[in-house]
Amino acid sequence: MKSIHTIKTIRRPIRTAFAVLAVAAVPVGAVAVPAVAGANAAASSSTTCPTGWGSLPEANTRVSTATLEAVRTGRHACFDRVVFDIAGKPPGYTARYVSNVFRPGAGHLVPLRGGAKLEIMLGVREFDEAGHWAFQPTHESSVTGYRTFRQVEYAGSTEGAAWIGLGLRARLPFRVFTLAGPGAGSRIVVDVAHRW
């Protein structure tokens, strides 16, 4: 019996020595790198998006003699964006959810794709200083592949105001802000979030 106990005692230190050598043989970076790389990949695929926006009307009553020059759209990780390029200082604006968008003056329905409609009014002049149309709308900007935008449509204008309708996937939070430039111009930006 004493010999069996001795063999077990000898085997235990040998097993422990092999375990220590096996762990020591693995480079430290080989264990840590995949875990860190996986964490970075997960962090980059999940973007933190702002949550402080709402869906109530936004307005600015600023008076301006500016004209609308262009309408551009863009996609971002957290929102879709429409930018109105303005020749001059930022004009007043309103942005609000409506049941339908109508052409100003005539009152004809502007059909928009999507589950929600955002009406944007810009306090801009229709004509430049020479009496020419300041903005030639294409009536539709391509928003194919956008997560939130379904359609951007120029609804029309009256003296001192232009209306644009946004067809959206659903009623989602939005924000409106102005930016200076380029040059003496300005921009009005409308962002609509992808989710609440």
N, CA, C and O of each residue as an XYZ file, in Angstrom:
784
protein
N       0.790     -1.189      0.000
C       0.000      0.000      0.000
C       0.838      1.260      0.000
O       0.475      2.265     -0.612
N       1.918      1.200      0.666
C       2.768      2.369      0.706
C       3.295      2.720     -0.674
O       3.452      3.903     -0.978
N       3.566      1.760     -1.501
C       4.073      2.035     -2.837
C       3.025      2.702     -3.732
O       3.387      3.544     -4.552
N       1.743      2.357     -3.605
C       0.697      3.001     -4.391
C       0.595      4.477     -4.017
O       0.475      5.328     -4.899
N       0.640      4.789     -2.737
C       0.584      6.174     -2.284
C       1.758      6.977     -2.830
O       1.604      8.141     -3.201
N       2.906      6.365     -2.878
C       4.089      7.033     -3.390
C       3.938      7.335     -4.879
O       4.319      8.412     -5.337
N       3.388      6.395     -5.626
C       3.204      6.617     -7.059
C       2.228      7.780     -7.294
O       2.471      8.621     -8.159
N       1.125      7.831     -6.530
C       0.166      8.924     -6.671
C       0.822     10.257     -6.330
O       0.572     11.263     -6.993
N       1.643     10.264     -5.319
C       2.319     11.484     -4.915
C       3.278     11.950     -5.996
O       3.399     13.152     -6.232
N       3.959     11.030     -6.654
C       4.892     11.387     -7.714
C       4.127     11.866     -8.957
O       4.534     12.830     -9.605
N       3.012     11.184     -9.290
C       2.243     11.554    -10.481
C       1.643     12.960    -10.350
O       1.603     13.705    -11.330
N       1.186     13.322     -9.177
C       0.547     14.626     -8.985
C       1.507     15.768     -9.316
O       1.101     16.671    -10.047
N       2.748     15.792     -8.833
C       3.659     16.877     -9.203
C       3.994     16.881    -10.692
O       4.189     17.944    -11.282
N       4.061     15.694    -11.302
C       4.367     15.638    -12.732
C       3.211     16.241    -13.532
O       3.446     17.006    -14.468
N       1.943     15.901    -13.172
C       0.778     16.473    -13.861
C       0.745     17.993    -13.685
O       0.456     18.720    -14.636
N       1.033     18.465    -12.507
C       1.040     19.901    -12.238
C       2.122     20.592    -13.065
O       1.898     21.676    -13.603
N       3.295     19.964    -13.167
C       4.390     20.541    -13.947
C       4.021     20.631    -15.425
O       4.305     21.638    -16.074
N       3.381     19.570    -15.969
C       2.952     19.608    -17.369
C       1.911     20.706    -17.603
O       1.957     21.393    -18.623
N       0.985     20.872    -16.679
C      -0.042     21.908    -16.821
C       0.587     23.296    -16.818
O       0.212     24.151    -17.621
N       1.538     23.521    -15.921
C       2.213     24.817    -15.852
C       2.999     25.073    -17.125
O       2.972     26.186    -17.650
N       3.701     24.061    -17.636
C       4.467     24.223    -18.872
C       3.549     24.490    -20.064
O       3.874     25.304    -20.929
N       2.410     23.810    -20.112
C       1.484     24.008    -21.230
C       0.940     25.438    -21.236
O       0.852     26.060    -22.295
N       0.578     25.959    -20.077
C       0.073     27.327    -19.991
C       1.181     28.324    -20.311
O       0.945     29.318    -20.998
N       2.387     28.061    -19.816
C       3.504     28.974    -20.054
C       3.913     28.991    -21.524
O       4.432     29.999    -22.005
N       3.687     27.890    -22.246
C       4.082     27.816    -23.651
C       3.179     28.657    -24.554
O       3.594     29.031    -25.651
N       1.946     28.965    -24.114
C       1.030     29.776    -24.920
C       1.400     31.239    -24.740
O       1.450     31.716    -23.606
N       1.660     31.968    -25.820
C       1.994     33.389    -25.686
C       0.823     34.163    -25.073
O      -0.344     33.873    -25.333
N       1.168     35.138    -24.266
C       0.151     35.929    -23.583
C      -0.762     36.627    -24.590
O      -1.977     36.643    -24.390
N      -0.233     37.191    -25.641
C      -1.029     37.909    -26.631
C      -1.987     37.014    -27.392
O      -3.029     37.482    -27.852
N      -1.654     35.716    -27.539
C      -2.515     34.822    -28.294
C      -3.858     34.636    -27.607
O      -4.870     34.433    -28.277
N      -3.885     34.699    -26.306
C      -5.143     34.548    -25.587
C      -5.911     35.864    -25.576
O      -7.132     35.859    -25.731
N      -5.227     36.989    -25.396
C      -5.906     38.273    -25.237
C      -6.370     38.870    -26.561
O      -7.408     39.531    -26.584
N      -5.656     38.671    -27.656
C      -5.972     39.347    -28.911
C      -7.356     38.990    -29.451
O      -8.100     39.905    -29.805
N      -7.747     37.709    -29.536
C      -9.072     37.447    -30.069
C     -10.184     38.062    -29.224
O     -11.180     38.533    -29.773
N     -10.036     38.067    -27.913
C     -11.075     38.645    -27.063
C     -11.188     40.147    -27.311
O     -12.297     40.675    -27.396
N     -10.059     40.841    -27.427
C     -10.078     42.281    -27.667
C     -10.606     42.578    -29.067
O     -11.414     43.490    -29.242
N     -10.158     41.817    -30.067
C     -10.624     42.042    -31.430
C     -12.126     41.834    -31.518
O     -12.819     42.600    -32.187
N     -12.632     40.814    -30.855
C     -14.074     40.570    -30.857
C     -14.822     41.703    -30.196
O     -15.889     42.095    -30.669
N     -14.287     42.240    -29.109
C     -14.942     43.349    -28.417
C     -14.955     44.595    -29.292
O     -15.957     45.308    -29.341
N     -13.833     44.866    -29.992
C     -13.790     46.035    -30.877
C     -14.757     45.889    -32.045
O     -15.417     46.854    -32.432
N     -14.844     44.689    -32.606
C     -15.766     44.469    -33.718
C     -17.200     44.674    -33.262
O     -18.001     45.268    -33.984
N     -17.533     44.190    -32.072
C     -18.893     44.369    -31.554
C     -19.171     45.836    -31.276
O     -20.271     46.319    -31.546
N     -18.188     46.553    -30.739
C     -18.382     47.973    -30.428
C     -18.567     48.790    -31.696
O     -19.380     49.715    -31.716
N     -17.825     48.467    -32.763
C     -17.948     49.255    -33.986
C     -19.245     48.962    -34.728
O     -19.734     49.818    -35.465
N     -19.816     47.763    -34.548
C     -21.054     47.458    -35.251
C     -22.277     48.021    -34.547
O     -23.316     48.197    -35.183
N     -22.187     48.310    -33.257
C     -23.323     48.900    -32.549
C     -23.001     50.356    -32.248
O     -22.138     50.647    -31.420
N     -23.694     51.268    -32.921
C     -23.458     52.694    -32.773
C     -24.420     53.264    -31.750
O     -25.608     52.943    -31.764
N     -23.915     54.105    -30.865
C     -24.779     54.787    -29.916
C     -25.398     55.974    -30.626
O     -24.695     56.817    -31.182
N     -26.724     56.033    -30.601
C     -27.441     57.092    -31.309
C     -28.084     58.054    -30.324
O     -28.462     57.651    -29.223
N     -28.215     59.325    -30.704
C     -28.836     60.317    -29.820
C     -30.295     59.971    -29.550
O     -30.982     59.404    -30.399
N     -30.751     60.321    -28.359
C     -32.131     59.998    -27.996
C     -32.915     61.206    -27.522
O     -34.067     61.055    -27.114
N     -32.343     62.392    -27.559
C     -33.014     63.571    -27.026
C     -33.938     64.299    -27.994
O     -34.485     65.344    -27.641
N     -34.126     63.778    -29.204
C     -34.988     64.452    -30.165
C     -36.434     64.076    -29.915
O     -36.722     63.111    -29.206
N     -37.342     64.841    -30.499
C     -38.764     64.547    -30.373
C     -39.434     64.600    -31.730
O     -38.768     64.686    -32.762
N     -40.767     64.547    -31.722
C     -41.503     64.594    -32.989
C     -42.503     65.750    -33.026
O     -43.384     65.788    -33.886
N     -42.366     66.684    -32.098
C     -43.236     67.859    -32.098
C     -42.709     68.897    -33.090
O     -41.531     68.863    -33.445
N     -43.564     69.820    -33.544
C     -43.125     70.821    -34.527
C     -41.933     71.644    -34.031
O     -41.804     71.924    -32.839
N     -41.075     72.018    -34.966
C     -39.952     72.912    -34.681
C     -40.080     74.115    -35.609
O     -40.453     73.978    -36.774
N     -39.765     75.301    -35.075
C     -39.917     76.510    -35.886
C     -38.908     77.565    -35.481
O     -38.420     77.590    -34.351
N     -38.609     78.436    -36.435
C     -37.788     79.609    -36.210
C     -38.416     80.720    -37.039
O     -38.639     80.549    -38.237
N     -38.700     81.852    -36.414
C     -39.414     82.935    -37.104
C     -38.487     84.000    -37.675
O     -38.922     85.118    -37.951
N     -37.232     83.667    -37.851
C     -36.253     84.606    -38.403
C     -36.719     85.123    -39.767
O     -37.256     84.361    -40.571
N     -36.516     86.399    -40.022
C     -36.870     87.009    -41.311
C     -35.598     87.115    -42.150
O     -34.548     87.515    -41.647
N     -35.696     86.757    -43.418
C     -34.524     86.762    -44.284
C     -34.952     87.059    -45.720
O     -36.101     86.828    -46.099
N     -34.026     87.566    -46.498
C     -34.269     87.771    -47.932
C     -33.516     86.721    -48.743
O     -33.257     86.918    -49.930
N     -33.170     85.623    -48.113
C     -32.379     84.571    -48.741
C     -33.195     83.797    -49.776
O     -34.424     83.852    -49.801
N     -32.465     83.072    -50.629
C     -33.102     82.194    -51.613
C     -32.582     80.771    -51.427
O     -31.461     80.563    -50.962
N     -33.404     79.804    -51.795
C     -33.027     78.393    -51.744
C     -32.222     78.068    -52.997
O     -32.657     78.357    -54.111
N     -31.038     77.461    -52.811
C     -30.184     77.128    -53.954
C     -30.204     75.652    -54.308
O     -30.188     75.299    -55.488
N     -30.240     74.776    -53.296
C     -30.172     73.338    -53.564
C     -30.734     72.559    -52.385
O     -30.805     73.048    -51.257
N     -31.132     71.325    -52.691
C     -31.598     70.387    -51.667
C     -30.765     69.123    -51.825
O     -30.711     68.538    -52.906
N     -30.112     68.702    -50.735
C     -29.258     67.512    -50.763
C     -29.687     66.555    -49.657
O     -30.252     66.980    -48.650
N     -29.422     65.275    -49.843
C     -29.724     64.290    -48.807
C     -28.480     63.467    -48.498
O     -27.551     63.397    -49.302
N     -28.477     62.847    -47.324
C     -27.369     61.999    -46.923
C     -27.806     60.965    -45.906
O     -28.795     61.142    -45.195
N     -27.040     59.871    -45.850
C     -27.317     58.787    -44.904
C     -26.241     58.768    -43.835
O     -25.057     58.944    -44.120
N     -26.668     58.551    -42.605
C     -25.754     58.452    -41.475
C     -26.120     57.219    -40.660
O     -27.176     56.624    -40.874
N     -25.260     56.833    -39.735
C     -25.494     55.630    -38.936
C     -26.770     55.718    -38.117
O     -27.456     54.712    -37.936
N     -27.100     56.900    -37.621
C     -28.241     57.054    -36.714
C     -29.433     57.763    -37.332
O     -30.518     57.740    -36.750
N     -29.273     58.388    -38.484
C     -30.353     59.193    -39.051
C     -30.141     59.398    -40.546
O     -29.047     59.189    -41.071
N     -31.216     59.812    -41.219
C     -31.129     60.302    -42.591
C     -31.198     61.823    -42.518
O     -31.829     62.378    -41.618
N     -30.546     62.497    -43.467
C     -30.417     63.959    -43.398
C     -30.807     64.593    -44.727
O     -30.493     64.079    -45.800
N     -31.508     65.737    -44.625
C     -31.748     66.583    -45.785
C     -31.172     67.954    -45.458
O     -31.388     68.487    -44.370
N     -30.432     68.521    -46.417
C     -29.777     69.817    -46.235
C     -30.305     70.775    -47.297
O     -30.337     70.455    -48.485
N     -30.714     71.948    -46.846
C     -31.180     73.000    -47.744
C     -30.091     74.059    -47.816
O     -29.804     74.728    -46.823
N     -29.483     74.213    -48.990
C     -28.442     75.223    -49.193
C     -29.121     76.557    -49.468
O     -29.959     76.666    -50.362
N     -28.751     77.569    -48.691
C     -29.386     78.877    -48.740
C     -28.372     79.921    -49.204
O     -27.235     79.934    -48.732
N     -28.779     80.796    -50.125
C     -27.949     81.934    -50.532
C     -28.320     83.086    -49.611
O     -29.332     83.756    -49.817
N     -27.498     83.311    -48.600
C     -27.772     84.362    -47.622
C     -27.892     83.805    -46.218
O     -27.579     82.643    -45.958
N     -28.354     84.662    -45.319
C     -28.509     84.260    -43.918
C     -29.647     83.256    -43.783
O     -30.562     83.243    -44.606
N     -29.599     82.407    -42.743
C     -30.651     81.392    -42.591
C     -32.033     82.031    -42.456
O     -32.214     82.967    -41.676
N     -32.998     81.529    -43.208
C     -34.359     82.048    -43.102
C     -35.117     81.358    -41.968
O     -34.614     80.424    -41.344
N     -36.321     81.831    -41.718
C     -37.192     81.139    -40.786
C     -37.646     79.820    -41.393
O     -37.541     79.616    -42.603
N     -38.149     78.929    -40.554
C     -38.606     77.625    -41.035
C     -39.624     77.040    -40.060
O     -39.708     77.449    -38.902
N     -40.386     76.085    -40.552
C     -41.195     75.216    -39.702
C     -41.017     73.800    -40.223
O     -40.876     73.584    -41.427
N     -41.025     72.854    -39.326
C     -40.981     71.433    -39.677
C     -41.958     70.731    -38.751
O     -41.866     70.849    -37.530
N     -42.904     69.990    -39.347
C     -43.924     69.341    -38.524
C     -44.500     68.136    -39.247
O     -44.547     68.081    -40.476
N     -44.938     67.168    -38.439
C     -45.638     66.021    -38.995
C     -47.054     66.432    -39.362
O     -47.718     67.147    -38.611
N     -47.511     65.978    -40.518
C     -48.860     66.272    -41.001
C     -49.471     64.981    -41.556
O     -48.764     64.017    -41.850
N     -50.796     64.990    -41.691
C     -51.474     63.840    -42.303
C     -51.160     63.763    -43.790
O     -50.947     62.678    -44.332
N     -51.133     64.919    -44.449
C     -50.821     65.007    -45.877
C     -50.134     66.334    -46.166
O     -50.308     67.312    -45.439
N     -49.357     66.350    -47.234
C     -48.712     67.580    -47.700
C     -49.480     68.052    -48.931
O     -49.804     67.256    -49.813
N     -49.769     69.354    -48.986
C     -50.511     69.934    -50.105
C     -49.670     71.010    -50.785
O     -48.829     71.651    -50.154
N     -49.912     71.198    -52.081
C     -49.226     72.257    -52.818
C     -49.769     73.603    -52.350
O     -50.984     73.799    -52.319
N     -48.881     74.540    -51.984
C     -49.364     75.833    -51.503
C     -50.116     76.579    -52.603
O     -49.757     76.514    -53.779
N     -51.143     77.273    -52.203
C     -51.940     78.030    -53.162
C     -53.010     77.179    -53.818
O     -54.197     77.466    -53.663
N     -52.625     76.137    -54.548
C     -53.576     75.293    -55.274
C     -54.286     74.304    -54.352
O     -55.442     73.958    -54.592
N     -53.612     73.851    -53.313
C     -54.216     72.905    -52.385
C     -54.259     71.470    -52.869
O     -54.944     70.642    -52.268
N     -53.543     71.153    -53.945
C     -53.518     69.783    -54.454
C     -52.633     68.906    -53.568
O     -51.589     69.340    -53.081
N     -53.074     67.671    -53.373
C     -52.333     66.706    -52.562
C     -50.995     66.376    -53.219
O     -50.924     66.169    -54.431
N     -49.939     66.329    -52.414
C     -48.625     65.873    -52.869
C     -48.472     64.444    -52.358
O     -48.212     64.246    -51.171
N     -48.630     63.436    -53.233
C     -48.522     62.058    -52.755
C     -47.084     61.748    -52.334
O     -46.138     61.996    -53.082
N     -46.940     61.206    -51.136
C     -45.621     60.855    -50.604
C     -45.633     59.403    -50.145
O     -46.589     58.953    -49.514
N     -44.572     58.674    -50.462
C     -44.430     57.295    -49.997
C     -44.043     57.287    -48.523
O     -43.405     58.221    -48.037
N     -44.429     56.237    -47.820
C     -44.036     56.072    -46.428
C     -45.210     56.147    -45.476
O     -46.322     56.510    -45.859
N     -44.943     55.798    -44.225
C     -45.975     55.769    -43.199
C     -46.184     57.091    -42.493
O     -47.150     57.232    -41.744
N     -45.306     58.074    -42.706
C     -45.434     59.388    -42.062
C     -44.959     60.460    -43.031
O     -44.177     60.201    -43.946
N     -45.458     61.680    -42.800
C     -45.114     62.805    -43.680
C     -44.647     63.989    -42.845
O     -45.326     64.409    -41.907
N     -43.493     64.515    -43.193
C     -42.938     65.683    -42.522
C     -42.980     66.843    -43.512
O     -42.398     66.767    -44.594
N     -43.677     67.920    -43.132
C     -43.779     69.105    -43.983
C     -42.774     70.140    -43.498
O     -42.725     70.469    -42.313
N     -41.971     70.651    -44.434
C     -40.962     71.655    -44.103
C     -41.260     72.913    -44.909
O     -41.387     72.860    -46.132
N     -41.371     74.042    -44.217
C     -41.574     75.331    -44.874
C     -40.339     76.181    -44.603
O     -39.915     76.331    -43.457
N     -39.772     76.727    -45.659
C     -38.605     77.602    -45.551
C     -39.015     79.009    -45.964
O     -39.654     79.193    -47.001
N     -38.654     79.993    -45.165
C     -38.977     81.389    -45.484
C     -37.988     81.972    -46.466
O     -37.195     82.844    -46.111
N     -38.028     81.493    -47.708
C     -37.094     81.940    -48.749
C     -37.863     82.572    -49.903
O     -39.041     82.286    -50.114
N     -37.176     83.437    -50.646
C     -37.767     84.055    -51.836
C     -37.679     83.091    -53.014
O     -36.776     82.257    -53.084
N     -38.627     83.218    -53.935
C     -38.650     82.372    -55.130
C     -37.672     82.844    -56.200
O     -37.148     82.043    -56.974
N     -37.433     84.169    -56.235
C     -36.621     84.752    -57.306
C     -35.361     85.396    -56.738
O     -35.364     85.924    -55.625
N     -34.283     85.344    -57.523
C     -33.052     86.008    -57.101
C     -33.145     87.501    -57.425
O     -34.188     87.977    -57.875
N     -32.064     88.230    -57.198
C     -32.046     89.686    -57.418
C     -32.333     90.072    -58.873
O     -32.852     91.158    -59.135
N     -31.999     89.193    -59.814
C     -32.219     89.477    -61.240
C     -33.623     89.076    -61.700
O     -33.964     89.257    -62.869
N     -34.434     88.538    -60.798
C     -35.789     88.136    -61.153
C     -35.901     86.742    -61.738
O     -36.953     86.377    -62.264
N     -34.827     85.948    -61.657
C     -34.844     84.570    -62.148
C     -35.215     83.624    -61.003
O     -34.985     83.916    -59.830
N     -35.799     82.477    -61.383
C     -36.093     81.469    -60.366
C     -34.797     81.131    -59.640
O     -33.791     80.820    -60.278
N     -34.814     81.189    -58.338
C     -33.610     80.915    -57.558
C     -33.348     79.422    -57.431
O     -32.200     79.000    -57.289
N     -34.406     78.624    -57.480
C     -34.258     77.181    -57.277
C     -35.068     76.445    -58.332
O     -36.265     76.684    -58.487
N     -34.414     75.557    -59.050
C     -35.092     74.725    -60.044
C     -35.252     73.320    -59.467
O     -34.323     72.516    -59.540
N     -36.405     73.020    -58.901
C     -36.580     71.710    -58.268
C     -36.631     70.581    -59.287
O     -37.150     70.746    -60.392
N     -36.094     69.449    -58.906
C     -36.186     68.251    -59.744
C     -37.388     67.419    -59.316
O     -37.629     66.341    -59.859
N     -38.129     67.914    -58.358
C     -39.336     67.286    -57.823
C     -39.073     66.012    -57.040
O     -39.936     65.597    -56.268
N     -37.947     65.387    -57.198
C     -37.701     64.203    -56.393
C     -36.204     63.949    -56.285
O     -35.494     63.919    -57.290
N     -35.740     63.768    -55.069
C     -34.357     63.374    -54.828
C     -34.352     61.872    -54.603
O     -35.249     61.341    -53.948
N     -33.369     61.192    -55.129
C     -33.296     59.746    -54.947
C     -32.858     59.413    -53.523
O     -31.776     59.804    -53.085
N     -33.703     58.697    -52.821
C     -33.367     58.251    -51.463
C     -33.436     56.723    -51.397
O     -33.706     56.152    -50.341
N     -33.191     56.075    -52.526
C     -33.167     54.617    -52.573
C     -32.092     54.099    -51.628
O     -30.954     54.567    -51.657
N     -32.454     53.138    -50.797
C     -31.503     52.556    -49.857
C     -31.425     53.269    -48.523
O     -30.707     52.813    -47.632
N     -32.132     54.363    -48.356
C     -32.141     55.070    -47.075
C     -32.994     54.289    -46.080
O     -33.987     53.669    -46.460
N     -32.610     54.321    -44.814
C     -33.349     53.577    -43.788
C     -34.647     54.260    -43.399
O     -35.634     53.578    -43.122
N     -34.678     55.593    -43.370
C     -35.853     56.322    -42.887
C     -36.566     57.084    -43.997
O     -37.795     57.044    -44.068
N     -35.835     57.774    -44.863
C     -36.466     58.538    -45.946
C     -37.047     57.585    -46.990
O     -36.425     56.590    -47.364
N     -38.260     57.916    -47.451
C     -38.878     57.193    -48.558
C     -39.025     58.085    -49.786
O     -39.038     57.603    -50.919
N     -39.136     59.412    -49.545
C     -39.292     60.338    -50.663
C     -39.035     61.762    -50.185
O     -39.405     62.126    -49.069
N     -38.394     62.569    -51.042
C     -38.218     64.006    -50.811
C     -38.849     64.692    -52.012
O     -38.443     64.460    -53.150
N     -39.842     65.536    -51.757
C     -40.600     66.146    -52.854
C     -40.752     67.643    -52.625
O     -41.177     68.076    -51.554
N     -40.403     68.429    -53.637
C     -40.640     69.871    -53.599
C     -42.130     70.074    -53.827
O     -42.650     69.714    -54.882
N     -42.823     70.650    -52.844
C     -44.280     70.798    -52.931
C     -44.682     72.070    -53.659
O     -45.748     72.116    -54.273
N     -43.845     73.110    -53.601
C     -44.178     74.354    -54.274
C     -43.760     75.552    -53.452
O     -43.127     75.418    -52.405
N     -44.128     76.742    -53.946
C     -43.743     77.960    -53.239
C     -44.803     79.029    -53.433
O     -45.604     78.982    -54.366
N     -44.783     79.975    -52.541
C     -45.586     81.186    -52.654
C     -44.633     82.329    -52.358
O     -43.446     82.095    -52.128
N     -45.117     83.541    -52.358
C     -44.225     84.666    -52.089
C     -43.576     84.520    -50.723
O     -44.248     84.541    -49.692
N     -42.275     84.372    -50.734
C     -41.527     84.333    -49.484
C     -41.491     83.012    -48.761
O     -41.074     82.974    -47.603
N     -41.914     81.907    -49.393
C     -41.867     80.610    -48.718
C     -41.832     79.473    -49.728
O     -42.433     79.554    -50.798
N     -41.115     78.406    -49.367
C     -41.067     77.187    -50.172
C     -41.413     76.013    -49.266
O     -41.027     75.989    -48.098
N     -42.149     75.030    -49.812
C     -42.556     73.859    -49.042
C     -41.932     72.610    -49.633
O     -41.883     72.436    -50.851
N     -41.454     71.741    -48.748
C     -40.879     70.460    -49.136
C     -41.558     69.398    -48.289
O     -41.759     69.590    -47.090
N     -41.911     68.280    -48.908
C     -42.504     67.165    -48.178
C     -41.516     66.019    -48.084
O     -40.864     65.669    -49.068
N     -41.404     65.432    -46.896
C     -40.577     64.242    -46.700
C     -41.497     63.069    -46.398
O     -42.260     63.103    -45.432
N     -41.423     62.033    -47.225
C     -42.114     60.787    -46.929
C     -41.172     59.923    -46.113
O     -40.043     59.664    -46.531
N     -41.628     59.474    -44.944
C     -40.774     58.736    -44.014
C     -41.336     57.346    -43.736
O     -42.531     57.103    -43.904
N     -40.472     56.448    -43.313
C     -40.874     55.088    -42.966
C     -41.927     55.087    -41.870
O     -42.885     54.316    -41.932
N     -41.758     55.949    -40.861
C     -42.675     56.045    -39.723
C     -42.467     57.396    -39.058
O     -41.531     58.123    -39.392
N     -43.343     57.731    -38.115
C     -43.166     58.969    -37.346
C     -42.026     58.725    -36.364
O     -42.149     57.935    -35.428
N     -40.926     59.412    -36.595
C     -39.702     59.209    -35.823
C     -39.184     60.555    -35.334
O     -39.578     61.594    -35.865
N     -38.305     60.557    -34.327
C     -37.759     61.823    -33.821
C     -36.960     62.555    -34.900
O     -36.320     61.938    -35.751
N     -37.017     63.887    -34.840
C     -36.243     64.689    -35.787
C     -35.704     65.926    -35.084
O     -36.149     66.293    -33.996
N     -34.732     66.556    -35.736
C     -34.190     67.826    -35.254
C     -33.937     68.720    -36.458
O     -33.734     68.244    -37.575
N     -33.954     70.032    -36.207
C     -33.672     71.022    -37.247
C     -32.654     72.001    -36.677
O     -32.796     72.454    -35.541
N     -31.628     72.329    -37.460
C     -30.651     73.323    -37.025
C     -30.062     74.014    -38.244
O     -30.215     73.551    -39.374
N     -29.385     75.135    -37.996
C     -28.778     75.906    -39.084
C     -27.260     75.886    -38.952
O     -26.716     75.754    -37.855
N     -26.598     76.017    -40.082
C     -25.137     76.096    -40.136
C     -24.745     77.271    -41.017
O     -25.411     77.562    -42.011
N     -23.677     77.935    -40.655
C     -23.147     79.029    -41.476
C     -22.313     78.450    -42.608
O     -21.727     77.375    -42.483
N     -22.271     79.191    -43.727
C     -21.401     78.818    -44.832
C     -22.055     77.801    -45.750
O     -23.144     77.300    -45.470
N     -21.392     77.510    -46.827
C     -20.098     78.041    -47.243
C     -20.207     79.495    -47.712
O     -21.241     79.930    -48.218
N     -19.136     80.212    -47.531
C     -19.097     81.625    -47.910
C     -20.126     82.432    -47.147
O     -20.243     82.306    -45.928
N     -20.878     83.266    -47.864
C     -21.905     84.103    -47.237
C     -23.229     83.360    -47.099
O     -24.197     83.912    -46.577
N     -23.278     82.113    -47.563
C     -24.504     81.326    -47.499
C     -24.702     80.657    -46.152
O     -23.948     80.883    -45.206
N     -25.723     79.837    -46.087
C     -26.029     79.091    -44.869
C     -26.744     77.805    -45.261
O     -27.049     77.579    -46.433
N     -27.007     76.968    -44.266
C     -27.700     75.708    -44.510
C     -28.717     75.462    -43.404
O     -28.474     75.779    -42.240
N     -29.838     74.906    -43.775
C     -30.799     74.399    -42.800
C     -30.743     72.887    -42.915
O     -30.871     72.333    -44.007
N     -30.552     72.223    -41.787
C     -30.369     70.777    -41.755
C     -31.527     70.144    -40.998
O     -31.898     70.600    -39.916
N     -32.097     69.089    -41.578
C     -33.143     68.312    -40.912
C     -32.659     66.868    -40.844
O     -32.421     66.234    -41.871
N     -32.517     66.356    -39.622
C     -32.142     64.964    -39.396
C     -33.351     64.222    -38.862
O     -34.034     64.714    -37.964
N     -33.624     63.040    -39.404
C     -34.709     62.191    -38.907
C     -34.079     60.873    -38.472
O     -33.451     60.179    -39.272
N     -34.255     60.534    -37.187
C     -33.630     59.347    -36.604
C     -34.195     58.066    -37.214
O     -35.314     58.047    -37.727
N     -33.401     56.998    -37.148
C     -33.846     55.697    -37.645
C     -34.787     55.003    -36.667
O     -35.589     54.157    -37.062
N     -34.687     55.363    -35.389
C     -35.545     54.723    -34.379
C     -35.679     55.642    -33.182
O     -34.941     56.619    -33.058
N     -36.616     55.333    -32.303
C     -36.834     56.101    -31.073
C     -35.753     55.778    -30.082
O     -35.748     56.317    -28.976
